[in-house]
Amino acid sequence: MMEERCVYLKTILKEIAERYWFELEEMGTDGDHIHIFVGAAPKYAPSRVMQIIKSITAREMFNRFPELRKQLWGGEFWSDGGYIGTVGDGVNSEIVKKYIQDQGSSEEKSKVQQLQLFPL
């Protein structure tokens, strides 16, 4: 069931990227949260990109897996917060990608291998 959820989440993220012309550069997990490296047109504020991703993925995941509401603390798919970092001033895309790839233990990585956006 976990694998099916992860595959579906990845599918939703790819559809969002296509619809909004976002570039999904990297995605990884660290247990109870995910890291997504997204490129977007300047017309989108970083907080708007996060809002789009969080709202659509939550709605679609709950539609497909209604039992998730009962399994999640507070019945919410995402927490209210989040972290937004940008590339520039000494941080380039390769540094961000490496950071995301290095998240999680070996055991976690083997369980969610399907979260990779692109085959290795």
N, C-alpha and C positions, 0 to 999 in steps of 0.2 A: 504494500500500500504506500509506503514511504517513497519508493522509487517512482510509482505512478504520479504521486503529488509533485515530486521534483521535476519530472519530465513535463508535466502540465504547466508548472510555474515557468519553466524555461520557454515553453511554447507561447505562453501569454506574453512574456517579456519580448520575444522576437516579434510578435504581432504588434505590440506597442511601438517598438522601434521602427517597424515598417510604416505604421500609421502616422507617427509624429516625426519621422526622418531622424530618429536618434541613431547613434552608432554605439552598439554594445561591444565594448572592447574586451572586457574580462568580467567574470563572475566567479565567486567562490563563497564558501561557507566557513563559519567558525562556530559550529555547534548550534547555537540558538539564534543566529542571525546571518544575513548574507551581505556580501560586499559586491557592489556593481559599479563598474567603471563605464560611464556613459558619456558620449559626446553628443552635444546638441547645438542647434543654431543659436546665435546670440539673442534671438528674439525670446528665448526661454530663459528665465531666471533659474539658477540651480534649484531653488526651493520649489519652483513650479514643476521642474522635471521630477523631483522626488514626489511631489503631490500626485502627479499623473501616474507614475509607476505604482505608488502605494494604493491609490484608490482603485485603479483598474484591476490590479492583481488580487486585492482583497475581495472585490466583488465577484470576480470570475472564479477564484478558488472556493468561495463559499457557495456559489451556484453549483459547482461541480462536486464539491465535497461538503455538504451541509453539516455533517457530523463534526467538522472542524470547530464550529462555534462552541460546542460543548467541551471539546478537548483543550481549547486555548483559554488561558487565564483571562478573565474579563470578557471573553467572547470576541476579542479583537485580533485580527490577523497581524497587524503591525502595531508597534508602540507609537506613542505620539511623537517621540523624538526621532532623531536621525543625525547623521554626520554628513556634511558636505565639504569636500575638499576640491580644490581646483589645481590644474596643472599650470606651472609657472614659477618664477622666482626660485630656481634650484630644484624644482620637482618636475620631472618629465614623465611622459606616459610609461616609459619602461620601468621607472621606479614604482609607479602606482600598480602596474600589472604584476610586478614581482612581489609587492606587498600582499596583494590579493591572493596570488598563488601560494604564498607561504603561510596563509592562515589555516588554522585547524590542525589537529593531530593526524598522524598517518591513518589511524583507525577511522576518524571522521572523513578523511579524504576518500578512503576506499568505499565507504558507505554511500557517498554522494558524488561519485565519479561522474554520474550522468548530469550534474549541474554544469559541467564544462560546456561553454558555448561552442567551442570548436574542438575537433579531435586533435589530440597531441601527435 
